[in-house]
């Protein structure tokens, strides 16, 4: 619904009309409907091959466009942003997390940064719940046995997992996704606990039946399942450090659909290998796309390829948010999803 009202015939030549369209460079392949709409609205350059751009290619792109549309695989650090041209005005990130962009440097250079919050909430919460179920009920392990032709028939003691009902779920980060997960967890009979920079509003806490822990250490020691749902910032790097992971009970399961850097992956892998934690469900990794080789060998982990927001609907919604941010900005208004450094 971005159609301009028809103003009747105009004497302006078509060339000058086209020249008013902002130059937009998209760094990765986006869903077809999104790319098509971008081509209609803007002078858009697409990445048809979907090959991630090198640092030099990103610098070149930033020198030639008014708007860059990067994704989480593009690392726009201060060094790279300092090489950006004067033409760049807006960095419209295709993604909710902006840990791939040095927002402070971007703002110093006069570049507005936007993201796509909210549209990934339900999809990511669904996948988080799936990982909780998969890692407690050994779903992936069981499926692999059947597909390998190893199913010998039902047995009373074979492939036993753990019951979800009545267990404690500890959510780290009670933003949109944390709250959406809390609703799902409650429906499965989980007792909801959370650690956040500050408590949620009394109304939300009551609706979710959630218990707030000011001390992350105290919460970790008492949980059956721990889910990471906070953004990656300097403050949350290795928030689940080796010391904190040791606070978990041996039957505990850790799930991460946020960012890999929030967990000390090496320490987690070692503890899983030694049986000091029962299991883990990971959608993100500390050095993506590389996965710790120790994790790959373990039977008690479920490893997914960063697919938390990977639904057709979610990706199209993300693209529409990017388009609204660009269009609003180009019309001289404040984009709805502007990211301010103080928010991080």
C-alpha positions as a Markdown table, in Angstrom:
| # | Residue | x | y | z |
|---|---|---|---|---|
| 1 | Unk | 0.0 | 0.0 | 0.0 |
| 2 | Unk | 2.6 | 2.6 | -1.0 |
| 3 | Unk | 0.7 | 3.8 | -4.1 |
| 4 | Unk | 1.0 | 7.6 | -4.7 |
| 5 | Unk | -2.3 | 9.4 | -5.5 |
| 6 | Unk | -2.7 | 10.1 | -9.2 |
| 7 | Unk | -2.0 | 13.8 | -9.8 |
| 8 | Unk | -2.9 | 13.9 | -13.5 |
| 9 | Unk | -0.5 | 14.5 | -16.4 |
| 10 | Unk | 2.7 | 16.3 | -15.7 |
| 11 | Unk | 5.1 | 18.1 | -18.1 |
| 12 | Unk | 8.1 | 16.8 | -16.2 |
| 13 | Unk | 10.2 | 14.5 | -18.4 |
| 14 | Unk | 10.5 | 10.9 | -17.2 |
| 15 | Unk | 14.3 | 11.0 | -16.9 |
| 16 | Unk | 14.1 | 13.6 | -14.1 |
| 17 | Unk | 11.4 | 11.6 | -12.3 |
| 18 | Unk | 13.6 | 8.6 | -12.3 |
| 19 | Unk | 16.6 | 10.6 | -11.1 |
| 20 | Unk | 14.6 | 11.4 | -7.9 |
| 21 | Unk | 14.6 | 7.7 | -6.9 |
| 22 | Unk | 17.2 | 7.0 | -4.2 |
| 23 | Unk | 20.0 | 4.6 | -5.1 |
| 24 | Unk | 19.6 | 1.5 | -2.9 |
| 25 | Unk | 22.1 | -1.4 | -2.8 |
| 26 | Unk | 21.0 | -4.7 | -1.3 |
| 27 | Unk | 23.8 | -6.9 | 0.0 |
| 28 | Unk | 22.1 | -10.3 | -0.2 |
| 29 | Unk | 19.3 | -12.0 | -2.1 |
| 30 | Unk | 15.9 | -11.1 | -0.5 |
| 31 | Unk | 12.5 | -12.8 | -1.1 |
| 32 | Unk | 11.3 | -12.0 | -4.7 |
| 33 | Unk | 8.2 | -9.9 | -3.6 |
| 34 | Unk | 10.5 | -7.7 | -1.6 |
| 35 | Unk | 13.1 | -7.2 | -4.3 |
| 36 | Unk | 10.4 | -6.5 | -6.9 |
| 37 | Unk | 8.8 | -3.9 | -4.7 |
| 38 | Unk | 12.2 | -2.3 | -4.1 |
| 39 | Unk | 12.8 | -2.1 | -7.8 |
| 40 | Unk | 9.5 | -0.4 | -8.3 |
| 41 | Unk | 10.0 | 2.2 | -5.6 |
| 42 | Unk | 13.8 | 2.8 | -5.7 |
| 43 | Unk | 16.8 | 2.7 | -8.1 |
| 44 | Unk | 17.7 | -0.7 | -6.6 |
| 45 | Unk | 20.8 | -2.8 | -7.2 |
| 46 | Unk | 20.3 | -6.5 | -6.2 |
| 47 | Unk | 22.7 | -9.2 | -5.3 |
| 48 | Unk | 21.3 | -12.0 | -7.5 |
| 49 | Unk | 24.1 | -14.5 | -6.7 |
| 50 | Unk | 23.6 | -14.1 | -2.9 |
| 51 | Unk | 27.3 | -14.2 | -2.4 |
| 52 | Unk | 28.3 | -12.3 | 0.7 |
| 53 | Unk | 30.1 | -9.0 | -0.1 |
| 54 | Unk | 33.8 | -8.6 | 0.8 |
| 55 | Unk | 34.8 | -5.6 | 2.9 |
| 56 | Unk | 36.1 | -3.8 | -0.2 |
| 57 | Unk | 32.8 | -4.5 | -2.0 |
| 58 | Unk | 30.8 | -3.1 | 0.9 |
| 59 | Unk | 33.0 | 0.1 | 0.9 |
| 60 | Unk | 32.5 | 0.4 | -2.9 |
| 61 | Unk | 28.7 | 0.0 | -2.4 |
| 62 | Unk | 28.6 | 2.6 | 0.4 |
| 63 | Unk | 30.3 | 5.0 | -1.9 |
| 64 | Unk | 27.7 | 4.6 | -4.7 |
| 65 | Unk | 24.4 | 4.5 | -2.9 |
| 66 | Unk | 22.0 | 6.7 | -0.8 |
| 67 | Unk | 20.8 | 3.6 | 1.1 |
| 68 | Unk | 22.6 | 0.4 | 2.0 |
| 69 | Unk | 20.4 | -2.6 | 2.9 |
| 70 | Unk | 22.8 | -5.0 | 4.7 |
| 71 | Unk | 22.1 | -8.2 | 6.6 |
| 72 | Unk | 23.6 | -9.8 | 9.7 |
| 73 | Unk | 26.4 | -11.3 | 7.6 |
| 74 | Unk | 27.7 | -7.9 | 6.7 |
| 75 | Unk | 30.1 | -6.6 | 9.4 |
| 76 | Unk | 29.9 | -2.8 | 9.2 |
| 77 | Unk | 32.5 | -2.0 | 11.9 |
| 78 | Unk | 34.0 | 1.5 | 12.6 |
| 79 | Unk | 36.9 | 0.9 | 10.2 |
| 80 | Unk | 34.6 | 0.1 | 7.3 |
| 81 | Unk | 32.2 | 2.9 | 8.1 |
| 82 | Unk | 35.0 | 5.4 | 8.2 |
| 83 | Unk | 35.7 | 4.5 | 4.6 |
| 84 | Unk | 32.1 | 5.0 | 3.5 |
| 85 | Unk | 31.4 | 7.8 | 1.0 |
| 86 | Unk | 29.6 | 11.1 | 1.6 |
| 87 | Unk | 26.6 | 10.0 | -0.4 |
| 88 | Unk | 25.4 | 7.3 | 2.0 |
| 89 | Unk | 22.5 | 8.6 | 4.2 |
| 90 | Unk | 20.7 | 5.5 | 5.5 |
| 91 | Unk | 21.7 | 2.0 | 6.6 |
| 92 | Unk | 18.4 | 0.0 | 6.5 |
| 93 | Unk | 19.4 | -3.3 | 8.1 |
| 94 | Unk | 17.4 | -6.4 | 7.0 |
| 95 | Unk | 17.2 | -8.0 | 10.5 |
| 96 | Unk | 16.2 | -7.1 | 14.1 |
| 97 | Unk | 19.7 | -7.4 | 15.6 |
| 98 | Unk | 22.2 | -4.7 | 14.7 |
| 99 | Unk | 25.3 | -6.1 | 16.4 |
| 100 | Unk | 26.7 | -6.3 | 12.9 |
| 101 | Unk | 26.8 | -2.5 | 12.7 |
| 102 | Unk | 28.8 | 0.0 | 14.8 |
| 103 | Unk | 25.8 | 2.2 | 15.3 |
| 104 | Unk | 27.7 | 4.9 | 17.3 |
| 105 | Unk | 30.2 | 5.3 | 14.4 |
| 106 | Unk | 27.4 | 5.4 | 11.9 |
| 107 | Unk | 25.6 | 8.1 | 13.8 |
| 108 | Unk | 28.9 | 10.1 | 14.1 |
| 109 | Unk | 29.2 | 10.0 | 10.3 |
| 110 | Unk | 25.6 | 11.1 | 9.9 |
| 111 | Unk | 24.2 | 7.8 | 8.7 |
| 112 | Unk | 20.8 | 6.9 | 10.1 |
| 113 | Unk | 20.5 | 3.2 | 11.1 |
| 114 | Unk | 17.2 | 1.2 | 11.0 |
| 115 | Unk | 16.3 | -2.4 | 11.7 |
| 116 | Unk | 13.2 | -4.7 | 11.5 |
| 117 | Unk | 12.0 | -5.4 | 15.0 |
| 118 | Unk | 8.8 | -7.1 | 16.0 |
| 119 | Unk | 8.2 | -9.1 | 12.8 |
| 120 | Unk | 10.4 | -12.0 | 13.9 |
| 121 | Unk | 9.0 | -12.4 | 17.4 |
| 122 | Unk | 6.5 | -15.2 | 16.9 |
| 123 | Unk | 8.7 | -17.2 | 14.4 |
| 124 | Unk | 11.7 | -17.0 | 16.7 |
| 125 | Unk | 9.6 | -18.0 | 19.8 |
| 126 | Unk | 8.2 | -21.0 | 17.8 |
| 127 | Unk | 11.7 | -22.2 | 16.9 |
| 128 | Unk | 12.9 | -21.7 | 20.5 |
| 129 | Unk | 10.0 | -23.8 | 21.8 |
| 130 | Unk | 10.9 | -26.4 | 19.1 |
| 131 | Unk | 14.5 | -26.5 | 20.3 |
| 132 | Unk | 13.3 | -26.9 | 24.0 |
| 133 | Unk | 11.1 | -29.9 | 22.9 |
| 134 | Unk | 13.8 | -31.4 | 20.6 |
| 135 | Unk | 16.5 | -31.3 | 23.2 |
| 136 | Unk | 14.4 | -32.6 | 26.1 |
| 137 | Unk | 12.5 | -35.3 | 24.2 |
| 138 | Unk | 15.4 | -36.4 | 21.9 |
| 139 | Unk | 13.4 | -35.7 | 18.8 |
| 140 | Unk | 16.3 | -35.3 | 16.3 |
| 141 | Unk | 18.1 | -38.3 | 17.8 |
| 142 | Unk | 15.0 | -40.5 | 17.4 |
| 143 | Unk | 14.3 | -39.3 | 13.8 |
| 144 | Unk | 17.9 | -40.1 | 12.9 |
| 145 | Unk | 17.6 | -43.7 | 14.2 |
| 146 | Unk | 14.4 | -44.3 | 12.1 |
| 147 | Unk | 15.9 | -42.7 | 8.9 |
| 148 | Unk | 19.0 | -44.9 | 9.3 |
| 149 | Unk | 16.8 | -48.0 | 9.5 |
| 150 | Unk | 17.7 | -48.7 | 13.1 |
| 151 | Unk | 14.2 | -48.8 | 14.6 |
| 152 | Unk | 13.8 | -52.2 | 16.2 |
| 153 | Unk | 10.4 | -51.7 | 17.8 |
| 154 | Unk | 9.0 | -50.1 | 21.0 |
| 155 | Unk | 10.9 | -50.7 | 24.3 |
| 156 | Unk | 9.9 | -49.5 | 27.8 |
| 157 | Unk | 13.3 | -48.0 | 28.5 |
| 158 | Unk | 14.6 | -46.9 | 25.1 |
| 159 | Unk | 15.0 | -43.2 | 23.9 |
| 160 | Unk | 13.7 | -41.8 | 27.2 |
| 161 | Unk | 13.7 | -38.0 | 27.4 |
| 162 | Unk | 12.5 | -35.6 | 30.1 |
| 163 | Unk | 9.0 | -34.4 | 30.8 |
| 164 | Unk | 8.4 | -30.7 | 30.1 |
| 165 | Unk | 5.3 | -30.3 | 32.3 |
| 166 | Unk | 6.1 | -28.8 | 35.7 |
| 167 | Unk | 9.7 | -27.9 | 34.8 |
| 168 | Unk | 11.2 | -24.4 | 35.3 |
| 169 | Unk | 12.1 | -22.3 | 32.3 |
| 170 | Unk | 14.6 | -19.5 | 32.9 |
| 171 | Unk | 14.4 | -16.8 | 30.1 |
| 172 | Unk | 17.4 | -14.5 | 29.7 |
| 173 | Unk | 16.1 | -11.3 | 28.2 |
| 174 | Unk | 12.4 | -10.6 | 28.5 |
| 175 | Unk | 11.8 | -8.5 | 25.4 |
| 176 | Unk | 9.3 | -9.3 | 22.7 |
| 177 | Unk | 10.7 | -12.8 | 22.0 |
| 178 | Unk | 11.2 | -13.6 | 25.6 |
| 179 | Unk | 7.6 | -12.8 | 26.4 |
| 180 | Unk | 6.3 | -14.7 | 23.3 |
| 181 | Unk | 8.4 | -17.7 | 24.5 |
| 182 | Unk | 7.0 | -17.3 | 28.1 |
| 183 | Unk | 3.4 | -17.6 | 26.7 |
| 184 | Unk | 4.3 | -20.8 | 24.8 |
| 185 | Unk | 6.2 | -22.2 | 27.8 |
| 186 | Unk | 3.2 | -21.6 | 30.1 |
| 187 | Unk | 0.9 | -23.4 | 27.6 |
| 188 | Unk | 3.2 | -26.5 | 28.0 |
| 189 | Unk | 3.0 | -26.3 | 31.7 |
| 190 | Unk | 6.4 | -24.8 | 32.3 |
| 191 | Unk | 7.0 | -22.5 | 35.3 |
| 192 | Unk | 8.2 | -19.2 | 33.9 |
| 193 | Unk | 11.2 | -17.4 | 35.4 |
| 194 | Unk | 13.3 | -14.6 | 33.8 |
| 195 | Unk | 16.3 | -12.3 | 34.2 |
| 196 | Unk | 16.3 | -8.9 | 32.6 |
| 197 | Unk | 18.0 | -5.5 | 33.1 |
| 198 | Unk | 14.7 | -4.5 | 34.8 |
| 199 | Unk | 11.5 | -6.3 | 35.6 |
| 200 | Unk | 8.6 | -6.2 | 33.1 |
| 201 | Unk | 5.5 | -4.2 | 33.9 |
| 202 | Unk | 3.3 | -5.7 | 36.7 |
| 203 | Unk | 0.6 | -6.3 | 34.1 |
| 204 | Unk | 2.9 | -8.4 | 31.9 |
| 205 | Unk | 4.4 | -10.2 | 34.8 |
| 206 | Unk | 0.9 | -11.2 | 36.0 |
| 207 | Unk | -0.3 | -12.2 | 32.5 |
| 208 | Unk | 2.8 | -14.4 | 32.1 |
| 209 | Unk | 2.9 | -15.7 | 35.7 |
| 210 | Unk | 6.6 | -14.9 | 35.5 |
| 211 | Unk | 9.1 | -14.7 | 38.4 |
| 212 | Unk | 11.8 | -12.1 | 38.1 |
| 213 | Unk | 15.4 | -12.8 | 39.2 |
| 214 | Unk | 17.6 | -9.8 | 39.7 |
| 215 | Unk | 20.6 | -12.2 | 40.0 |
| 216 | Unk | 21.3 | -14.2 | 36.9 |
| 217 | Unk | 23.5 | -16.5 | 39.0 |
| 218 | Unk | 20.7 | -17.4 | 41.4 |
| 219 | Unk | 18.3 | -18.1 | 38.6 |
| 220 | Unk | 20.7 | -20.3 | 36.6 |
| 221 | Unk | 21.3 | -22.6 | 39.7 |
| 222 | Unk | 17.6 | -23.3 | 39.9 |
| 223 | Unk | 16.4 | -23.8 | 36.3 |
| 224 | Unk | 15.7 | -27.0 | 34.3 |
| 225 | Unk | 15.8 | -25.2 | 31.0 |
| 226 | Unk | 17.6 | -21.9 | 30.2 |
| 227 | Unk | 16.8 | -20.0 | 27.0 |
| 228 | Unk | 18.9 | -17.1 | 25.7 |
| 229 | Unk | 16.7 | -14.4 | 24.2 |
| 230 | Unk | 18.6 | -11.1 | 24.7 |
| 231 | Unk | 20.5 | -9.1 | 22.1 |
| 232 | Unk | 24.2 | -9.3 | 21.7 |
| 233 | Unk | 25.9 | -6.2 | 23.0 |
| 234 | Unk | 29.3 | -5.6 | 24.7 |
| 235 | Unk | 27.4 | -6.1 | 28.0 |
| 236 | Unk | 26.0 | -9.5 | 27.0 |
| 237 | Unk | 29.2 | -10.9 | 25.4 |
| 238 | Unk | 29.9 | -14.3 | 27.1 |
| 239 | Unk | 27.0 | -13.5 | 29.6 |
| 240 | Unk | 26.8 | -17.3 | 30.0 |
| 241 | Unk | 30.5 | -17.6 | 30.9 |
| 242 | Unk | 32.3 | -20.8 | 32.0 |
| 243 | Unk | 31.7 | -19.7 | 35.6 |
| 244 | Unk | 28.0 | -19.2 | 35.1 |
| 245 | Unk | 27.5 | -22.4 | 33.1 |
| 246 | Unk | 29.0 | -24.3 | 36.1 |
| 247 | Unk | 26.1 | -23.0 | 38.2 |
| 248 | Unk | 23.6 | -25.1 | 36.1 |
| 249 | Unk | 22.3 | -28.4 | 37.4 |
| 250 | Unk | 23.5 | -31.5 | 35.6 |
| 251 | Unk | 20.0 | -32.2 | 34.2 |
| 252 | Unk | 19.7 | -28.7 | 32.8 |
| 253 | Unk | 19.2 | -27.9 | 29.1 |
| 254 | Unk | 20.5 | -24.7 | 27.4 |
| 255 | Unk | 18.8 | -23.2 | 24.3 |
| 256 | Unk | 20.1 | -20.3 | 22.3 |
| 257 | Unk | 18.2 | -18.6 | 19.4 |
| 258 | Unk | 19.6 | -15.1 | 20.0 |
| 259 | Unk | 23.4 | -14.7 | 19.2 |
| 260 | Unk | 26.2 | -17.2 | 19.6 |
| 261 | Unk | 28.6 | -14.7 | 21.3 |
| 262 | Unk | 26.3 | -14.6 | 24.4 |
| 263 | Unk | 27.5 | -18.1 | 25.4 |
| 264 | Unk | 31.1 | -19.2 | 25.9 |
| 265 | Unk | 30.8 | -21.9 | 23.3 |
| 266 | Unk | 34.0 | -23.7 | 24.1 |
| 267 | Unk | 33.1 | -24.0 | 27.8 |
| 268 | Unk | 29.6 | -25.2 | 26.9 |
| 269 | Unk | 30.9 | -27.9 | 24.5 |
| 270 | Unk | 33.3 | -29.1 | 27.2 |
| 271 | Unk | 30.6 | -29.4 | 29.9 |
| 272 | Unk | 28.2 | -31.1 | 27.5 |
| 273 | Unk | 30.9 | -33.6 | 26.6 |
| 274 | Unk | 31.6 | -34.3 | 30.3 |
| 275 | Unk | 27.9 | -34.7 | 31.0 |
| 276 | Unk | 27.9 | -31.7 | 33.4 |
| 277 | Unk | 24.9 | -30.3 | 31.5 |
| 278 | Unk | 22.2 | -32.6 | 30.1 |
| 279 | Unk | 21.8 | -31.0 | 26.6 |
| 280 | Unk | 21.7 | -28.0 | 24.4 |
| 281 | Unk | 19.7 | -26.7 | 21.5 |
| 282 | Unk | 21.5 | -24.1 | 19.4 |
| 283 | Unk | 20.5 | -22.1 | 16.4 |
| 284 | Unk | 23.4 | -19.6 | 16.6 |
| 285 | Unk | 27.1 | -20.0 | 17.1 |
| 286 | Unk | 30.0 | -17.8 | 18.4 |
| 287 | Unk | 31.9 | -17.9 | 15.1 |
| 288 | Unk | 29.2 | -18.4 | 12.5 |
| 289 | Unk | 29.1 | -20.2 | 10.1 |
| 290 | Unk | 31.8 | -22.2 | 11.9 |
| 291 | Unk | 30.5 | -24.5 | 14.6 |
| 292 | Unk | 32.7 | -25.8 | 17.4 |
| 293 | Unk | 33.9 | -29.2 | 16.2 |
| 294 | Unk | 33.3 | -30.7 | 19.7 |
| 295 | Unk | 29.6 | -29.8 | 19.4 |
| 296 | Unk | 29.3 | -31.6 | 16.1 |
| 297 | Unk | 30.4 | -34.9 | 17.7 |
| 298 | Unk | 28.0 | -34.7 | 20.7 |
| 299 | Unk | 24.8 | -36.8 | 20.9 |
| 300 | Unk | 23.1 | -34.5 | 23.4 |
| 301 | Unk | 22.9 | -31.4 | 21.3 |
| 302 | Unk | 20.4 | -30.2 | 18.6 |
| 303 | Unk | 22.2 | -27.9 | 16.1 |
| 304 | Unk | 20.3 | -25.7 | 13.6 |
| 305 | Unk | 21.6 | -23.4 | 10.9 |
| 306 | Unk | 20.5 | -20.0 | 12.2 |
| 307 | Unk | 16.9 | -20.4 | 11.1 |
| 308 | Unk | 15.0 | -18.7 | 13.9 |
| 309 | Unk | 13.4 | -16.1 | 11.6 |
| 310 | Unk | 13.3 | -18.3 | 8.5 |
| 311 | Unk | 9.7 | -18.3 | 7.5 |
| 312 | Unk | 8.4 | -17.1 | 4.2 |
| 313 | Unk | 6.0 | -14.7 | 6.0 |
| 314 | Unk | 8.6 | -13.4 | 8.4 |
| 315 | Unk | 11.2 | -12.6 | 5.7 |
| 316 | Unk | 8.6 | -10.8 | 3.6 |
| 317 | Unk | 7.5 | -8.8 | 6.6 |
| 318 | Unk | 11.1 | -7.9 | 7.3 |
| 319 | Unk | 11.5 | -6.7 | 3.7 |
| 320 | Unk | 8.3 | -4.6 | 4.0 |
| 321 | Unk | 9.7 | -2.9 | 7.2 |
| 322 | Unk | 12.9 | -2.1 | 5.3 |
| 323 | Unk | 10.9 | -0.5 | 2.5 |
| 324 | Unk | 8.8 | 1.5 | 4.9 |
| 325 | Unk | 12.0 | 2.8 | 6.7 |
| 326 | Unk | 13.6 | 3.8 | 3.4 |
| 327 | Unk | 10.4 | 5.4 | 2.0 |
| 328 | Unk | 9.7 | 7.3 | 5.3 |
| 329 | Unk | 13.3 | 8.6 | 5.4 |
| 330 | Unk | 13.3 | 9.6 | 1.8 |
| 331 | Unk | 10.0 | 11.5 | 2.3 |
| 332 | Unk | 11.8 | 13.6 | 4.9 |
| 333 | Unk | 10.3 | 11.9 | 8.0 |
| 334 | Unk | 11.8 | 10.0 | 10.9 |
| 335 | Unk | 11.9 | 6.2 | 10.0 |
| 336 | Unk | 9.8 | 4.2 | 12.4 |
| 337 | Unk | 12.6 | 1.7 | 13.3 |
| 338 | Unk | 15.5 | 4.1 | 13.8 |
| 339 | Unk | 18.2 | 2.6 | 16.1 |
| 340 | Unk | 19.7 | 5.0 | 18.6 |
| 341 | Unk | 23.1 | 4.0 | 20.2 |
| 342 | Unk | 21.7 | 4.6 | 23.7 |
| 343 | Unk | 19.1 | 1.8 | 23.0 |
| 344 | Unk | 21.8 | -0.8 | 22.7 |
